[in-house]
């Protein structure tokens, strides 16, 4: 886990946040919901809920994407920012929304059985047909 303070936000600045330490390494999710939300697979890190602090949230909106999770995005620019597994004590943060440098590394791929046919995963990292958190 990265221990420094991280900052990030959406494309237009209507959502800005900071995270005080405790970012998980990045996981590539290839599920069908991430594909439709991001336009391709999604790269997420995560942190404890209490470590995420909003500096600006006028654009923040939530979409209940399933019975067990909601997705946070900017209603102004459309940036996909969060995946919130209810009622867990952590929140997944889109790695692309973080200000650089992050010091994070992609460590594995999940839901590869849902991966579309137009790309291959060739980085040699572990791959899981579904979630690796069972």
C-alpha positions as CSV (number, residue, x, y, z in Angstrom):
1,X,0.0,0.0,0.0
2,X,1.2,3.5,-0.8
3,X,1.4,5.5,2.4
4,X,1.7,9.2,1.2
5,X,-1.1,11.6,0.7
6,X,-2.7,11.3,-2.7
7,X,-4.9,13.8,-4.5
8,X,-7.1,13.5,-7.5
9,X,-10.3,14.6,-9.2
10,X,-12.3,14.7,-12.4
11,X,-11.5,16.3,-15.7
12,X,-13.3,19.6,-15.1
13,X,-12.5,20.1,-11.4
14,X,-16.0,19.9,-10.1
15,X,-14.8,16.9,-7.9
16,X,-11.5,17.0,-6.1
17,X,-10.4,14.8,-3.2
18,X,-7.4,13.8,-1.1
19,X,-6.5,10.5,0.5
20,X,-4.2,10.4,3.6
21,X,-2.2,7.2,3.0
22,X,-3.3,3.6,2.6
23,X,-3.9,3.2,-1.1
24,X,-4.1,-0.4,-2.3
25,X,-2.1,-1.4,-5.4
26,X,-4.1,-1.2,-8.7
27,X,-6.3,-3.9,-10.0
28,X,-7.6,-4.1,-13.6
29,X,-11.3,-5.0,-13.7
30,X,-12.6,-6.3,-17.0
31,X,-16.3,-6.8,-15.9
32,X,-19.1,-5.8,-18.2
33,X,-20.1,-2.9,-15.9
34,X,-16.6,-1.4,-15.9
35,X,-16.5,-1.8,-19.6
36,X,-19.7,0.2,-20.0
37,X,-18.8,2.8,-17.4
38,X,-15.2,3.4,-18.6
39,X,-15.4,2.4,-22.2
40,X,-12.9,-0.4,-21.6
41,X,-11.5,-2.2,-18.6
42,X,-11.1,-0.1,-15.4
43,X,-8.0,0.4,-13.2
44,X,-8.9,0.8,-9.5
45,X,-7.0,1.4,-6.3
46,X,-8.8,1.5,-3.0
47,X,-8.7,3.2,0.4
48,X,-10.6,3.1,3.7
49,X,-13.7,5.2,3.6
50,X,-12.6,7.5,6.4
51,X,-9.3,8.4,4.5
52,X,-11.2,9.9,1.5
53,X,-11.8,13.6,2.0
54,X,-13.6,15.7,-0.6
55,X,-12.1,19.2,-1.3
56,X,-14.8,19.9,-4.0
57,X,-17.9,17.8,-4.6
58,X,-20.3,20.1,-6.5
59,X,-20.2,17.7,-9.4
60,X,-20.3,14.5,-7.5
61,X,-23.2,12.1,-8.3
62,X,-23.9,8.5,-7.5
63,X,-25.4,5.8,-9.7
64,X,-26.7,2.6,-8.0
65,X,-25.2,0.1,-10.5
66,X,-26.2,-3.1,-8.6
67,X,-27.8,-4.3,-5.4
68,X,-24.4,-4.3,-3.7
69,X,-22.5,-1.3,-5.2
70,X,-22.8,2.3,-6.5
71,X,-20.5,4.2,-8.8
72,X,-19.4,7.8,-8.3
73,X,-19.0,10.2,-11.2
74,X,-18.9,13.8,-12.1
75,X,-22.2,15.1,-13.3
76,X,-20.5,17.9,-15.2
77,X,-17.8,16.2,-17.2
78,X,-18.8,12.6,-16.9
79,X,-15.6,11.3,-15.3
80,X,-15.9,7.9,-13.6
81,X,-14.3,8.2,-10.2
82,X,-15.4,5.7,-7.6
83,X,-16.8,2.2,-7.1
84,X,-18.4,1.9,-3.7
85,X,-19.2,-1.7,-2.5
86,X,-22.0,-1.2,0.0
87,X,-21.8,-1.5,3.0
88,X,-18.1,-2.2,3.1
89,X,-15.5,0.0,4.9
90,X,-13.5,0.8,1.7
91,X,-14.0,2.6,-1.6
92,X,-12.4,1.9,-4.9
93,X,-10.9,5.0,-6.6
94,X,-10.3,5.2,-10.3
95,X,-6.5,5.1,-10.7
96,X,-6.7,7.5,-13.6
97,X,-8.3,10.1,-11.5
98,X,-5.2,10.4,-9.2
99,X,-2.7,13.2,-9.7
100,X,0.7,11.9,-10.7
101,X,3.0,10.5,-9.6
102,X,1.2,7.8,-7.6
103,X,3.9,5.2,-7.0
104,X,1.2,2.5,-7.6
105,X,1.5,-0.6,-9.7
106,X,-1.0,-2.8,-11.5
107,X,-0.9,-6.1,-9.7
108,X,-3.7,-8.3,-11.2
109,X,-6.7,-8.6,-13.4
110,X,-10.2,-9.6,-12.4
111,X,-13.3,-10.7,-14.3
112,X,-11.3,-11.7,-17.3
113,X,-14.0,-14.0,-18.4
114,X,-16.0,-10.9,-19.3
115,X,-13.1,-9.3,-21.3
116,X,-14.0,-8.2,-24.8
117,X,-12.4,-9.8,-27.8
118,X,-10.5,-6.8,-29.1
119,X,-7.5,-7.0,-26.8
120,X,-5.3,-9.5,-25.0
121,X,-3.9,-9.3,-21.5
122,X,-0.2,-9.9,-22.0
123,X,1.5,-8.3,-19.0
124,X,2.1,-11.6,-17.2
125,X,0.1,-10.5,-14.1
126,X,-2.3,-12.9,-12.3
127,X,-5.7,-13.2,-14.0
128,X,-8.9,-14.3,-12.3
129,X,-12.1,-15.3,-14.1
130,X,-14.2,-13.5,-11.5
131,X,-13.3,-11.5,-8.4
132,X,-10.1,-12.4,-6.5
133,X,-11.8,-11.3,-3.3
134,X,-13.9,-14.4,-2.6
